[in-house]
Amino acid sequence: MEIIQGGSGHVDVAALIWAHAVAVRDGYDEVPSLEEARPGVESALAKEPSLLLLALEGGQAVGFLAGGPQETDTAYVNYVGVHPDSWGKGVGEALLRALPEVLIKNGYEKAELLVYVDNARGVRLYERLGWIKVGDPAPHPRNGRVEQRYAFLPERGLEGV
């Protein structure tokens, strides 16, 4: 597996991965269209296009990570998406292991993300890789699903994790 820096030309591929992933994760009857999935990924990258990482397997994108600035020294990871056909193959872990170098290179002291507490796969992965819970879980403002904020300090790295 190869992790590469993405760019504006990769927004559609990332949006389609996300559409497939959420359809399976959340039990949708249909996969959201590219037109439905694209705006969120575009918005996440609008202020920090350097925080788009793609995981390639055999030259094909199978996962991505996207985010942008939250505060001056904090990056917000909006998306860690893996196509369901690649779940359980270490794609999310590879993307998260590549993140500290990108954060440091771009001057971020930490990263944060939100994960639904019922997303057991995601919660296990973040905690195993050293992400730390911040505050109490709270309902998402639009859908009411409970989510937990996590933080990561890149200078601590992932050694021994």
Backbone as JSON, one array per atom type, in Angstrom:
{
  "sequence": "MEIIQGGSGHVDVAALIWAHAVAVRDGYDEVPSLEEARPGVESALAKEPSLLLLALEGGQAVGFLAGGPQETDTAYVNYVGVHPDSWGKGVGEALLRALPEVLIKNGYEKAELLVYVDNARGVRLYERLGWIKVGDPAPHPRNGRVEQRYAFLPERGLEGV",
  "N": [[0.84, -1.17, 0.0], [0.45, 2.22, -0.75], [0.85, 5.52, 0.42], [-0.12, 8.65, -0.58], [0.26, 12.19, -1.18], [-2.63, 13.96, -1.75], [-4.55, 15.97, -4.06], [-6.43, 18.71, -5.53], [-7.52, 17.42, -7.71], [-8.26, 14.98, -6.76], [-10.56, 15.02, -5.3], [-13.1, 14.02, -6.13], [-12.68, 11.25, -6.21], [-12.13, 10.73, -3.52], [-14.58, 11.55, -2.4], [-16.32, 9.64, -3.47], [-15.35, 7.3, -2.29], [-15.98, 7.9, 0.36], [-18.79, 8.04, 0.17], [-19.47, 5.35, -0.4], [-18.44, 4.12, 1.91], [-19.91, 5.28, 4.09], [-22.45, 4.48, 3.38], [-22.43, 1.71, 3.8], [-21.52, 1.6, 6.49], [-23.57, 3.0, 7.85], [-25.85, 1.73, 7.02], [-27.36, 2.47, 4.72], [-29.85, 2.35, 2.12], [-29.14, 2.99, -0.44], [-26.14, 4.03, -2.13], [-24.85, 7.22, -1.53], [-24.89, 9.82, -4.01], [-22.25, 11.14, -6.13], [-22.57, 13.89, -6.34], [-23.89, 14.43, -3.96], [-21.97, 13.69, -2.07], [-19.59, 15.09, -2.66], [-19.55, 17.96, -1.85], [-18.97, 18.07, 0.97], [-16.35, 17.0, 1.2], [-14.96, 18.79, -0.44], [-15.36, 21.14, 1.05], [-13.99, 20.51, 3.41], [-11.38, 20.59, 2.52], [-10.97, 23.15, 1.66], [-9.55, 25.16, 3.07], [-7.12, 24.01, 3.63], [-5.57, 22.32, 1.58], [-3.41, 20.6, 1.67], [-3.89, 18.64, 3.49], [-4.9, 16.25, 2.46], [-4.73, 12.98, 2.11], [-4.12, 10.03, 0.28], [-4.74, 6.56, 0.1], [-3.32, 4.09, -1.75], [-3.81, 1.11, -3.52], [-2.44, -1.15, -5.59], [-2.39, 0.92, -7.45], [-4.93, 2.0, -7.34], [-7.19, 4.14, -5.62], [-8.08, 3.47, -2.34], [-8.68, 4.45, 0.08], [-8.87, 7.45, 2.13], [-7.8, 10.45, 3.8], [-8.84, 13.48, 5.09], [-8.73, 16.94, 5.87], [-8.58, 20.08, 7.67], [-7.58, 23.37, 8.87], [-8.36, 24.03, 12.28], [-7.81, 25.6, 14.43], [-5.11, 27.92, 14.88], [-2.88, 26.27, 15.53], [-3.95, 23.76, 15.38], [-5.08, 21.02, 13.59], [-8.02, 19.88, 12.01], [-9.38, 16.79, 11.51], [-11.49, 15.9, 9.18], [-12.34, 13.7, 7.73], [-11.79, 10.23, 7.66], [-11.71, 7.89, 5.54], [-12.48, 4.71, 4.22], [-12.84, 2.52, 1.55], [-15.42, 0.11, 1.63], [-14.73, -2.42, 0.55], [-12.11, -2.64, 1.23], [-11.95, -2.68, 3.95], [-10.58, -3.67, 7.07], [-8.03, -4.2, 6.19], [-5.95, -2.63, 6.98], [-5.88, -0.05, 5.95], [-6.97, 2.4, 7.0], [-5.36, 2.62, 9.27], [-2.82, 2.92, 8.07], [-3.14, 5.4, 6.8], [-3.53, 7.08, 9.04], [-1.09, 6.72, 10.32], [0.58, 8.03, 8.58], [-0.12, 10.63, 8.94], [1.1, 12.23, 11.15], [3.62, 13.22, 10.16], [2.8, 14.91, 8.08], [1.28, 16.76, 9.53], [3.26, 17.96, 11.19], [4.98, 19.0, 9.22], [3.32, 20.97, 8.2], [3.1, 22.72, 10.3], [1.37, 22.2, 12.43], [0.47, 21.64, 15.81], [-1.18, 19.83, 16.97], [-3.85, 17.47, 16.3], [-7.35, 17.06, 15.83], [-10.4, 15.17, 15.94], [-13.76, 14.03, 15.35], [-15.72, 11.24, 16.26], [-18.33, 8.96, 15.77], [-19.68, 7.4, 18.59], [-20.77, 4.9, 18.34], [-19.4, 3.82, 16.27], [-17.6, 1.4, 16.28], [-15.33, 0.25, 15.05], [-13.84, 2.48, 14.19], [-13.43, 3.87, 16.65], [-11.9, 1.96, 18.09], [-9.59, 1.88, 16.47], [-8.59, 4.58, 16.57], [-8.06, 4.87, 19.32], [-6.21, 2.83, 19.72], [-4.08, 3.82, 18.29], [-3.22, 5.93, 19.79], [-4.76, 8.26, 20.0], [-6.51, 10.55, 22.04], [-9.29, 10.79, 24.21], [-11.27, 13.73, 24.41], [-13.02, 15.69, 26.51], [-16.58, 15.14, 27.06], [-18.78, 12.75, 25.46], [-21.1, 13.88, 22.96], [-24.25, 14.76, 21.43], [-24.51, 14.81, 17.88], [-25.04, 17.84, 16.11], [-26.82, 17.87, 13.89], [-27.86, 15.25, 13.38], [-28.16, 13.94, 15.77], [-26.78, 11.65, 16.6], [-24.51, 10.26, 18.88], [-21.3, 11.55, 19.46], [-17.73, 11.49, 19.92], [-15.02, 13.57, 20.79], [-11.63, 13.43, 19.82], [-8.1, 13.8, 20.36], [-4.8, 14.28, 19.03], [-1.32, 14.35, 19.45], [1.2, 15.14, 17.39], [4.0, 15.25, 17.86], [4.45, 13.37, 19.79], [4.25, 11.1, 18.39], [3.8, 7.79, 16.95], [5.18, 5.75, 17.98], [5.7, 2.61, 19.37], [3.05, 2.1, 19.53]],
  "CA": [[0.0, 0.0, 0.0], [1.19, 3.47, -0.86], [0.14, 6.71, 0.86], [0.35, 9.81, -1.34], [-0.38, 13.49, -0.96], [-3.64, 14.2, -2.77], [-4.74, 17.34, -4.5], [-7.8, 19.05, -5.93], [-7.96, 16.43, -8.68], [-8.64, 13.74, -6.07], [-11.76, 15.24, -4.49], [-14.17, 13.11, -6.52], [-12.34, 9.88, -5.79], [-12.32, 10.69, -2.07], [-16.02, 11.65, -2.13], [-16.95, 8.35, -3.79], [-14.96, 6.36, -1.23], [-16.78, 8.25, 1.52], [-20.18, 7.66, -0.09], [-19.59, 3.9, -0.22], [-18.16, 3.77, 3.3], [-21.03, 5.63, 4.97], [-23.62, 3.68, 3.01], [-22.31, 0.43, 4.5], [-21.44, 1.85, 7.94], [-24.83, 3.48, 8.4], [-26.95, 0.9, 6.55], [-28.21, 3.13, 3.71], [-30.36, 1.5, 1.04], [-28.41, 3.37, -1.65], [-24.91, 4.8, -1.95], [-25.05, 8.62, -1.92], [-24.3, 10.19, -5.29], [-21.07, 12.0, -6.08], [-23.04, 15.26, -6.1], [-24.21, 14.54, -2.54], [-20.77, 13.48, -1.26], [-18.51, 16.0, -3.0], [-19.44, 19.24, -1.12], [-18.32, 17.92, 2.27], [-14.91, 16.83, 1.01], [-14.47, 20.09, -0.93], [-15.36, 22.08, 2.16], [-12.92, 20.12, 4.33], [-10.07, 20.9, 1.94], [-10.94, 24.53, 1.16], [-8.55, 25.99, 3.75], [-5.86, 23.3, 3.81], [-5.55, 21.21, 0.64], [-2.3, 19.68, 1.93], [-4.32, 17.58, 4.39], [-5.58, 15.18, 1.74], [-3.87, 11.82, 1.89], [-4.79, 8.92, -0.37], [-4.13, 5.24, 0.2], [-3.43, 3.4, -3.04], [-3.51, -0.33, -3.58], [-2.41, -1.47, -7.02], [-2.65, 2.13, -8.21], [-6.3, 2.45, -7.13], [-7.46, 4.74, -4.31], [-8.95, 2.62, -1.51], [-8.97, 5.19, 1.3], [-8.36, 8.82, 2.16], [-7.89, 11.25, 5.01], [-8.95, 14.88, 4.68], [-9.0, 17.86, 6.96], [-8.16, 21.46, 7.52], [-7.29, 24.04, 10.14], [-9.42, 24.3, 13.24], [-7.21, 26.76, 15.1], [-3.8, 28.18, 14.31], [-1.95, 25.15, 15.68], [-4.71, 22.51, 15.45], [-5.75, 20.56, 12.38], [-9.23, 19.09, 12.25], [-9.51, 15.7, 10.55], [-12.91, 15.77, 8.86], [-12.64, 12.4, 7.13], [-10.91, 9.08, 7.48], [-12.64, 7.02, 4.81], [-11.92, 3.54, 3.54], [-13.87, 1.8, 0.79], [-15.78, -1.12, 2.35], [-14.01, -3.58, 0.01], [-10.77, -2.65, 1.81], [-12.02, -2.7, 5.41], [-9.84, -4.75, 7.73], [-6.75, -4.41, 5.51], [-4.95, -1.7, 7.49], [-5.85, 1.2, 5.19], [-7.15, 3.51, 7.93], [-4.15, 2.72, 10.09], [-1.73, 3.47, 7.24], [-3.4, 6.83, 6.63], [-3.29, 7.75, 10.31], [0.35, 6.68, 10.6], [1.22, 9.01, 7.7], [-0.58, 11.97, 9.32], [1.99, 13.09, 11.96], [4.62, 13.9, 9.33], [2.11, 16.0, 7.37], [0.95, 17.78, 10.52], [4.48, 18.67, 11.58], [5.42, 19.74, 8.04], [2.44, 22.13, 8.01], [3.15, 23.57, 11.47], [0.34, 21.92, 13.42], [0.92, 21.02, 17.05], [-2.06, 18.71, 17.29], [-5.0, 17.23, 15.42], [-8.56, 16.6, 16.5], [-11.45, 14.63, 15.1], [-14.95, 13.52, 16.03], [-16.13, 9.93, 15.79], [-19.55, 8.46, 16.42], [-19.3, 6.41, 19.6], [-21.21, 3.58, 17.89], [-18.49, 3.37, 15.21], [-16.65, 0.62, 17.08], [-14.07, 0.08, 14.31], [-13.1, 3.74, 14.25], [-13.02, 4.13, 18.03], [-10.78, 1.05, 18.4], [-8.4, 2.31, 15.72], [-8.05, 5.83, 17.11], [-7.51, 4.65, 20.66], [-5.01, 1.99, 19.6], [-3.0, 4.64, 17.73], [-2.81, 6.98, 20.7], [-5.66, 9.41, 20.07], [-7.0, 10.67, 23.41], [-10.61, 11.4, 24.34], [-11.31, 15.1, 24.91], [-14.38, 16.03, 26.93], [-17.61, 14.11, 27.11], [-19.52, 12.55, 24.21], [-22.24, 14.8, 22.79], [-25.01, 14.49, 20.21], [-24.22, 15.58, 16.67], [-26.09, 18.86, 16.03], [-27.81, 17.63, 12.83], [-28.53, 13.94, 13.36], [-28.37, 13.46, 17.14], [-25.91, 10.53, 16.97], [-23.52, 10.68, 19.88], [-19.93, 11.51, 18.97], [-16.67, 11.79, 20.89], [-13.85, 14.28, 20.25], [-10.31, 12.85, 20.12], [-6.96, 14.64, 20.0], [-3.53, 13.58, 18.79], [-0.16, 15.24, 19.44], [2.13, 14.48, 16.48], [5.39, 15.12, 18.35], [4.52, 12.13, 20.54], [4.39, 10.06, 17.39], [3.06, 6.54, 17.09], [6.13, 4.72, 18.39], [5.26, 1.68, 20.39], [1.59, 1.95, 19.51]],
  "C": [[0.89, 1.23, 0.0], [0.29, 4.61, -0.39], [0.74, 7.89, 0.11], [-0.37, 11.07, -0.89], [-1.38, 13.68, -2.09], [-3.7, 15.67, -3.13], [-6.17, 17.55, -4.95], [-8.37, 18.06, -6.94], [-8.42, 15.12, -8.06], [-9.92, 13.87, -5.25], [-12.86, 14.24, -4.85], [-13.91, 11.69, -6.08], [-12.54, 9.72, -4.29], [-13.82, 10.71, -1.72], [-16.72, 10.32, -2.42], [-16.58, 7.28, -2.77], [-15.83, 6.62, -0.01], [-18.23, 7.81, 1.34], [-20.38, 6.16, 0.12], [-19.4, 3.49, 1.24], [-19.34, 4.09, 4.22], [-22.28, 4.83, 4.65], [-23.6, 2.34, 3.75], [-22.33, 0.64, 6.01], [-22.8, 2.17, 8.54], [-26.06, 2.74, 7.87], [-27.89, 1.59, 5.57], [-28.68, 2.11, 2.68], [-29.6, 1.76, -0.25], [-27.15, 4.14, -1.27], [-25.21, 6.24, -2.37], [-24.33, 8.92, -3.24], [-23.04, 11.03, -5.08], [-21.48, 13.43, -5.76], [-23.41, 15.47, -4.63], [-22.96, 14.49, -1.67], [-19.69, 14.53, -1.48], [-18.45, 17.26, -2.14], [-18.74, 19.13, 0.24], [-16.81, 17.8, 2.15], [-14.3, 18.13, 0.5], [-14.35, 21.09, 0.2], [-14.22, 21.79, 3.14], [-11.56, 20.57, 3.83], [-9.91, 22.37, 1.54], [-9.83, 25.36, 1.78], [-7.19, 25.31, 3.88], [-5.8, 22.08, 2.87], [-4.41, 20.21, 0.88], [-2.7, 18.55, 2.87], [-5.24, 16.59, 3.68], [-4.54, 14.1, 1.46], [-4.71, 10.73, 1.25], [-4.01, 7.64, -0.14], [-4.4, 4.53, -1.13], [-3.03, 1.94, -2.89], [-3.57, -0.71, -5.05], [-2.76, -0.28, -7.89], [-4.06, 2.69, -8.05], [-6.47, 3.02, -5.73], [-8.46, 3.85, -3.56], [-9.32, 3.31, -0.2], [-8.4, 6.59, 1.22], [-8.53, 9.4, 3.55], [-7.93, 12.7, 4.55], [-9.27, 15.75, 5.89], [-8.52, 19.25, 6.67], [-7.93, 22.1, 8.87], [-8.54, 24.23, 10.99], [-9.04, 25.56, 14.01], [-5.84, 26.92, 14.47], [-2.89, 26.96, 14.38], [-2.64, 23.79, 15.71], [-5.35, 22.21, 14.11], [-6.98, 19.76, 12.79], [-9.33, 18.05, 11.14], [-11.0, 15.47, 10.34], [-13.26, 14.35, 8.42], [-11.48, 11.44, 7.27], [-11.84, 8.05, 6.84], [-11.92, 5.9, 4.09], [-13.07, 2.86, 2.8], [-14.16, 0.48, 1.49], [-15.07, -2.38, 1.83], [-12.61, -3.71, 0.62], [-10.79, -2.59, 3.34], [-11.26, -3.89, 5.96], [-8.48, -5.03, 7.12], [-5.68, -3.41, 5.92], [-4.88, -0.36, 6.78], [-5.99, 2.41, 6.12], [-5.92, 3.71, 8.8], [-3.0, 3.33, 9.31], [-1.91, 4.97, 7.04], [-3.09, 7.6, 7.91], [-1.82, 7.74, 10.7], [1.12, 7.67, 9.74], [0.9, 10.45, 8.14], [0.41, 12.79, 10.14], [3.02, 13.85, 11.14], [4.0, 15.09, 8.6], [1.75, 17.12, 8.34], [2.16, 18.62, 10.89], [4.97, 19.55, 10.43], [4.61, 21.02, 7.84], [2.3, 23.0, 9.26], [2.06, 23.34, 12.5], [0.94, 21.23, 14.63], [0.05, 19.85, 17.46], [-3.15, 18.58, 16.22], [-6.16, 16.77, 16.29], [-9.51, 16.03, 15.47], [-12.63, 14.25, 15.98], [-15.29, 12.17, 15.42], [-17.41, 9.54, 16.51], [-19.14, 7.36, 17.39], [-19.76, 5.0, 19.22], [-20.4, 3.05, 16.7], [-17.34, 2.63, 15.89], [-15.31, 0.45, 16.36], [-13.22, 1.33, 14.4], [-12.58, 4.03, 15.64], [-11.82, 3.25, 18.4], [-9.49, 1.5, 17.73], [-7.79, 3.56, 16.33], [-7.4, 5.61, 18.47], [-6.24, 3.81, 20.6], [-3.82, 2.79, 19.1], [-2.67, 5.86, 18.58], [-3.64, 8.24, 20.7], [-6.31, 9.38, 21.46], [-8.36, 11.35, 23.42], [-10.48, 12.8, 24.94], [-12.77, 15.41, 25.26], [-15.31, 14.83, 26.93], [-18.25, 13.94, 25.74], [-20.73, 13.49, 24.16], [-22.97, 14.45, 21.49], [-24.57, 15.39, 19.06], [-25.35, 16.59, 16.47], [-27.16, 18.59, 14.96], [-28.56, 16.32, 12.99], [-28.73, 13.33, 14.75], [-27.52, 12.26, 17.54], [-24.81, 11.04, 17.88], [-22.11, 10.51, 19.3], [-18.97, 11.96, 20.06], [-15.54, 12.52, 20.17], [-12.59, 13.55, 20.72], [-9.24, 13.82, 19.67], [-5.72, 13.77, 19.85], [-2.43, 14.62, 18.75], [0.92, 14.6, 18.58], [3.55, 14.33, 16.99], [5.55, 13.89, 19.23], [4.71, 10.94, 19.62], [3.55, 8.82, 17.72], [3.97, 5.41, 17.52], [5.54, 3.88, 19.5], [3.76, 1.48, 20.42], [1.22, 0.86, 18.53]]
}
